[in-house]
Amino acid sequence: MITALVPASSGEIDDDALHRIYAYPATSEPYVRFNFIAAADGAATTGGLSAGLGNDGDKRVFAVLRRLADVVLVGAGTVRAEGYAGDLVDADARSWRAARGAAAHPAIAVISGSLDLDPASDFFTDAPVRPLVLTSSSAPAGKRTVLAAVADVVDCGTDRVDAPAILAELGRRGLPKILCEGGPAVLGDFTGSDVVDELCLSISPVLAGGAGPRIAVGESPDEPIGLVLSSLLTEDSALYTRYRRAH
């Protein structure tokens, strides 16, 4: 049973309450929400994957975040490690979205500067919607041609994939509610570009140890980006935090 610590509330938090808690702000501008999980000792993975850190409550929050998003954005490394094949939302979520005038399935976008993606992988062949591959104009031309058969390949930068250019492209496509699910290099790049609006971080009550990555890697911003705790939920000793950018 998920309960709320911030804002304090008695009783169970049902899905309707989760929808209210995690609702995107009313804006037509791109809004970037990251969703990550980490162990209590800071490890972002166990056994090389993040999935082993989650519990039932985390899965519920995860599903609600996808239900609310216009687009699910991931890095190529996350696609290769986690799969991401097939539907990212279930039939109930598709009906819920359609009833509210949204596309039944959120768009799917993957960031890849090298275009090191297999066009024959399940990510492309079983995709519920045509994927969007965000790359740079310096990406290999041969790989671009092959991937263009199974995805929309769009340049968002010249020598590297540029985070602000990604937001401009998603905004142009009418996809302002952005849910980014990783990986650490993507969060690090967006943090360095100062374009993160919100971080939803689940903290798993385990000590994972090992030498796995933290949730963000890369260059630091000029100044740390301040955050404000917007909500804090809990279930079975796990914490589900939601931090918004401090303005």
C-alpha positions as CSV (number, residue, x, y, z in Angstrom):
1,M,0.0,0.0,0.0
2,I,1.5,3.3,-1.1
3,T,1.1,6.1,1.5
4,A,2.1,9.8,1.3
5,L,4.6,11.4,3.7
6,V,4.8,14.7,1.8
7,P,2.2,16.1,1.6
8,A,1.1,14.2,4.7
9,S,-2.0,12.1,4.1
10,S,-3.7,9.3,5.8
11,G,-4.9,6.2,4.0
12,E,-3.8,4.5,0.7
13,I,-2.8,6.5,-2.4
14,D,-4.8,5.0,-5.2
15,D,-4.1,5.4,-9.0
16,D,-6.3,8.5,-9.2
17,A,-4.3,10.1,-6.5
18,L,-1.0,9.2,-8.2
19,H,-2.3,10.8,-11.4
20,R,-2.9,14.0,-9.5
21,I,0.4,13.9,-7.7
22,Y,2.4,13.3,-10.9
23,A,0.3,15.5,-13.2
24,Y,2.4,17.6,-15.6
25,P,2.1,21.4,-15.2
26,A,-0.2,23.2,-17.6
27,T,2.3,24.4,-20.2
28,S,2.8,24.0,-24.0
29,E,6.6,24.3,-23.5
30,P,8.7,21.0,-23.2
31,Y,8.8,19.8,-19.6
32,V,11.5,17.3,-18.9
33,R,10.8,14.7,-16.2
34,F,13.5,12.1,-15.4
35,N,12.6,8.8,-13.6
36,F,15.3,6.8,-11.9
37,I,15.7,4.2,-9.2
38,A,18.7,3.8,-6.9
39,A,19.6,1.6,-4.0
40,A,20.0,3.1,-0.5
41,D,23.8,3.1,-1.0
42,G,23.5,5.0,-4.3
43,A,23.9,2.1,-6.8
44,A,21.8,2.6,-9.9
45,T,21.8,-1.1,-10.9
46,T,22.1,-4.5,-9.4
47,G,23.3,-7.3,-11.7
48,G,23.8,-4.7,-14.4
49,L,20.1,-3.7,-14.5
50,S,17.9,-1.2,-12.7
51,A,14.8,-3.5,-12.8
52,G,16.1,-5.6,-9.8
53,L,15.8,-2.6,-7.5
54,G,12.1,-2.0,-7.8
55,N,9.2,-3.2,-5.8
56,D,5.4,-3.2,-6.5
57,G,5.0,0.4,-5.5
58,D,7.8,1.5,-7.8
59,K,6.2,-0.4,-10.6
60,R,2.9,1.4,-10.0
61,V,4.5,4.8,-10.0
62,F,6.5,3.8,-13.1
63,A,3.3,2.9,-15.0
64,V,1.6,6.1,-14.0
65,L,4.5,8.2,-15.2
66,R,4.4,6.5,-18.6
67,R,0.6,6.9,-18.7
68,L,0.9,10.7,-18.3
69,A,3.7,11.2,-20.8
70,D,3.6,12.3,-24.4
71,V,6.9,10.7,-25.2
72,V,9.3,8.2,-23.5
73,L,12.9,9.2,-24.1
74,V,15.8,6.9,-23.5
75,G,19.5,6.6,-24.4
76,A,20.7,3.9,-26.7
77,G,22.6,2.2,-23.9
78,T,19.4,1.8,-22.0
79,V,17.7,0.3,-25.0
80,R,20.5,-2.2,-25.5
81,A,20.6,-3.1,-21.8
82,E,16.9,-3.1,-20.9
83,G,15.3,-4.1,-24.2
84,Y,12.3,-1.7,-24.4
85,A,10.5,-4.0,-26.9
86,G,6.8,-3.9,-27.4
87,D,4.1,-1.9,-25.6
88,L,5.4,0.5,-22.9
89,V,1.8,1.0,-21.5
90,D,-0.9,-1.7,-21.0
91,A,-4.4,-1.8,-22.5
92,D,-6.0,0.0,-19.5
93,A,-3.5,2.8,-19.9
94,R,-4.1,3.1,-23.6
95,S,-7.8,3.4,-23.0
96,W,-7.3,5.9,-20.2
97,R,-5.1,8.0,-22.5
98,A,-7.5,7.8,-25.5
99,A,-10.4,8.9,-23.3
100,R,-8.5,12.1,-22.5
101,G,-7.6,12.9,-26.1
102,A,-4.1,11.7,-26.0
103,A,-2.5,9.2,-28.4
104,A,-3.2,5.7,-27.1
105,H,0.5,5.0,-26.8
106,P,3.2,7.5,-26.0
107,A,5.8,8.3,-28.6
108,I,9.2,6.5,-28.2
109,A,12.4,8.4,-28.8
110,V,16.0,7.1,-28.4
111,I,19.1,9.2,-28.3
112,S,22.1,7.8,-30.2
113,G,25.1,9.8,-31.4
114,S,26.8,6.7,-32.9
115,L,23.6,5.0,-34.2
116,D,24.8,1.8,-32.7
117,L,21.3,0.3,-32.8
118,D,20.2,-2.9,-34.5
119,P,17.3,-2.2,-36.9
120,A,16.3,-5.9,-36.6
121,S,16.0,-5.8,-32.8
122,D,12.6,-6.2,-31.1
123,F,12.8,-2.5,-30.1
124,F,12.1,-1.7,-33.7
125,T,10.3,-4.7,-35.1
126,D,7.8,-4.9,-32.2
127,A,7.5,-1.1,-31.6
128,P,3.8,-0.1,-31.1
129,V,4.6,3.3,-32.7
130,R,7.3,4.3,-35.2
131,P,10.3,5.1,-33.0
132,L,12.2,8.4,-33.2
133,V,16.0,8.3,-33.3
134,L,17.6,11.5,-32.2
135,T,21.2,11.8,-33.5
136,S,23.7,14.3,-34.8
137,S,24.6,15.3,-38.4
138,S,28.0,13.6,-37.9
139,A,26.5,10.2,-37.3
140,P,27.5,7.4,-39.8
141,A,25.6,7.8,-43.1
142,G,25.3,4.1,-43.7
143,K,23.8,3.4,-40.3
144,R,21.4,6.3,-40.8
145,T,20.1,4.9,-44.0
146,V,19.5,1.5,-42.5
147,L,17.7,2.9,-39.5
148,A,15.6,5.2,-41.6
149,A,13.7,2.2,-42.8
150,V,12.4,1.4,-39.3
151,A,12.4,4.8,-37.5
152,D,12.4,8.6,-38.0
153,V,16.0,9.6,-37.8
154,V,16.4,13.3,-36.9
155,D,19.6,15.4,-36.4
156,C,19.7,17.3,-33.1
157,G,23.1,18.7,-33.2
158,T,26.2,18.8,-35.4
159,D,29.1,17.0,-33.7
160,R,27.1,15.6,-30.8
161,V,23.4,15.2,-29.8
162,D,22.3,18.4,-28.2
163,A,19.8,18.4,-25.3
164,P,18.2,21.7,-26.1
165,A,17.8,20.7,-29.8
166,I,16.1,17.5,-28.6
167,L,13.6,19.5,-26.7
168,A,13.0,21.8,-29.6
169,E,12.4,18.8,-31.9
170,L,10.0,17.1,-29.4
171,G,8.1,20.4,-28.9
172,R,7.8,20.8,-32.7
173,R,6.2,17.4,-32.9
174,G,3.7,18.3,-30.2
175,L,5.3,16.1,-27.5
176,P,5.9,18.5,-24.6
177,K,5.4,16.0,-21.7
178,I,8.7,14.3,-21.8
179,L,9.5,11.3,-19.6
180,C,13.2,10.3,-19.7
181,E,14.1,6.9,-18.3
182,G,17.8,7.0,-18.7
183,G,20.5,6.3,-18.7
184,P,23.0,8.0,-16.5
185,A,24.8,9.7,-19.5
186,V,21.5,11.2,-20.6
187,L,20.7,12.7,-17.2
188,G,24.2,13.9,-16.9
189,D,24.0,15.6,-20.3
190,F,20.6,17.2,-19.6
191,T,21.9,18.4,-16.2
192,G,25.0,19.9,-17.8
193,S,22.7,21.6,-20.3
194,D,20.5,22.9,-17.5
195,V,17.2,21.6,-19.0
196,V,16.0,19.2,-16.3
197,D,12.6,20.3,-14.8
198,E,11.9,17.3,-12.5
199,L,13.5,14.2,-11.0
200,C,11.4,11.3,-9.8
201,L,13.8,9.1,-7.9
202,S,12.8,5.9,-6.2
203,I,15.1,4.8,-3.4
204,S,15.2,1.0,-2.9
205,P,15.8,-0.2,0.7
206,V,18.7,-2.4,-0.2
207,L,22.5,-2.2,-0.2
208,A,23.5,-3.2,-3.7
209,G,27.3,-2.6,-3.4
210,G,29.4,-3.3,-6.5
211,A,30.9,-0.8,-8.9
212,G,27.8,0.1,-10.8
213,P,27.1,3.6,-12.0
214,R,25.3,6.4,-10.2
215,I,22.2,7.8,-11.8
216,A,24.1,10.6,-13.6
217,V,27.5,10.8,-15.2
218,G,29.2,13.4,-17.3
219,E,30.2,17.0,-16.9
220,S,28.9,19.0,-14.0
221,P,26.8,22.2,-14.6
222,D,28.5,25.5,-13.7
223,E,26.4,25.5,-10.5
224,P,24.4,22.7,-8.8
225,I,20.8,22.9,-9.8
226,G,18.5,23.4,-6.8
227,L,15.5,21.2,-6.4
228,V,12.4,21.3,-4.2
229,L,10.7,18.2,-2.8
230,S,7.3,18.1,-4.3
231,S,6.1,14.8,-3.0
232,L,7.4,11.8,-1.0
233,L,5.6,8.5,-1.0
234,T,6.5,5.2,0.6
235,E,5.7,1.5,0.5
236,D,7.5,-1.4,2.2
237,S,10.4,0.9,3.3
238,A,11.0,2.1,-0.3
239,L,10.7,5.9,-0.9
240,Y,9.4,7.5,-4.1
241,T,10.6,11.1,-4.3
242,R,9.5,13.8,-6.7
243,Y,11.8,16.8,-6.9
244,R,11.0,19.9,-9.0
245,R,13.5,22.4,-10.2
246,A,13.7,25.4,-7.7
247,H,13.0,28.7,-9.4
